[in-house]
Amino acid sequence: MNSRLKYIILGDARSPHLVKWIRELHSYIDLYVITFQTCSQEIFTFVSKEKCFEFNIPTKPSGNNFLLIKAYLRLKKLFATIDPDVIHAHYITSYGFLSAICKTKRSKLILSAWGTDILVASEDYLLKRWIVVFALKRARLITSDSYYMSQKISTLNKKARILTFPFGLAAIPDVKLHDKVPMLFFSNRALSHNYRIDKVLEFFAEIQKAFPNARLIIANDGNKFHELNKLAEQLGIRLFVDFVGYLTEPVQNHYYSQAQFYFSLPESDATSVSLLEAMAHGCVPIVSDIPANREWIEHGKNGIIAGSNTNLVQEIKKIDTQKVFNYNRTIIQQKAIFPELVRTFVDEVNKLFK
């Protein structure tokens, strides 16, 4: 990519996923950052504060952030002042839509779909669907982190130019099978409805009956915290479950390294970075039966796909943890190392200027 290109990246700059993009892109371009929230301090390692613009608009994880329309005038003025060659917006129903209506004529719009902005919002009421389609039709390039989501994008905009790759890892972590604690289970999805931590607890209750030494670590925060604590008490497993809250990256990696099994049971999701991280650490994934998970997990071979009739105790007994450890780490090495994936993305952006 021509280093003289002015490139604005927009998104939640508190998110480790956006930080990951910025970390890899900044060496290729003249990069600016715009966020409706605030910036992670790590971003200033790669982009000077003068090129980072924080709007400090309160948003809700549940969506329906119509207050973001207040960003319209400020965003339009910034785009005109910076006059970027590329505007790259992450999350289509907020940053993507506003970028589509505020962009300058000469700027090329790139959108990155993150999951619910396509898989949920486009199936929601008509206004949300219209917002998604409007933004998609104005994009010159769209990134998606699962083939299932790419197919959904294609149904919304048949002419979309889509590049499919996951928000992968910087490198394969240095872990050994003997680091694993037998029958230690780990979950780090949000404690909210979509991620079905209640089902994780119900599954674990059955596992704990069969394997008395089993323990479960539940990380992350969410609006279901108190309800899930109460459920663990009701299921009689509270002594075997640790709720550890939101984790820093080093602490989270420690749990990945120790965990033999990893739970990820969302109702709806694109490719989960957490799932890829767990695979890279050699965990045995136990995942919900949704299309994005099936792109990475083959039942009985490198994990367990937990359907409504799955006997998890029997499936766990059949798993060869040594084979899964080696196989999953190989998959991540081949398909999900983010610096290599970004180089491919950079090549595609270059083509927009030929």
C-alpha positions, 0 to 999 in steps of 0.5 A: 500500500502506498504509504502516502495514502490517508487512511481513517479507521473507525470503530470502538477503539477500546476493543482489542479487536480494533487495536489488533487492526491498528497494530498491523495496519499502521506501518503500511499507511498514514493512519487516523483513528476515529472512535465514538468512545475513547481510545485504548492507551495501546493505540497511541503506541502506533498512532499519535494522539493528534491523529486520534479523535475521541467523541465520548458518546455513551453507547449500549452493548445491546444496540439501538444507539440512536444517539450516535446520529449526534456524531453526524456533523462532527464526522462529516467535518472531520472527513472533509478536513482530513480528506482521506483516501480510505475510510474503513469502518468497523461495525456496519450499523453504527460506524459503517452507516454514518461513514457511508452518509458522511464520506467525501466523494473521492474517499473509498469506503471499506466496511468490516462486519463483526457479527451481530451487525449482519447476523442479527441486525439485518434480520431485525426490523426494517429500519435496521435492515435498510441501514445495513443494506445502505452501508453495504451498497456504498462500500468498495470492499467488505471484510467478514470473519466467516463464510456464513456471514459472507453469504449473508452479506451477498444476499443483502448486496449481490455486487459486494466485494468480500474478503473473508478472514478471521480476526486472528492471533498475532502468533501461536502461543508457546504452550505445552500439553503438560501445562493443562489441568485435567478436567479444567473447563474455561468460558470467557464469553459475555454474561449476556443472553446470546452467549448462553452461559446458563447452558454452560452451567447446565452442561457442566453440572452433568459433567461434574457428576461424572468427573468429580475433579472437574472445575469451571472458570467463567470469565467476563462480565454482563447483565446476567452475572447475578442470575448465573451465580444463583443458577450455579447455586441451584445446580449444586455446582457453586463450589466448583465454579469460579466467576473471575470477571473481566480479564487482562490479556495475560491472565486470560492467556494463563487460563487458556494455557491451563484449561483442557476444555473450552465452552463457547455456546452462543445462539448467534455468532460469526467466527469467535476470536476467543474460540480461535485463541482457545484452539491456539492454546490447544483446548478442546472446544465445546461449541454450539451448533451454528454455521460459523463454529462448523467452519472451525470445529469438526465434531469428535475430531477437534472438538465437540459440537453440542446440540440439544441431544448431545451427551457431553459426558460420553463425548468427553470420554471419547476425545483424544486431548493430545490429537486435539491439542496438536490439530487445533494449533496446526489449524490456527497456524495455517489459517488464523495468523493475523499479520499474514491475513492483513498483508492479503487485505493490504493487497486488496486495498491496493487494487482499489487504486489501480 
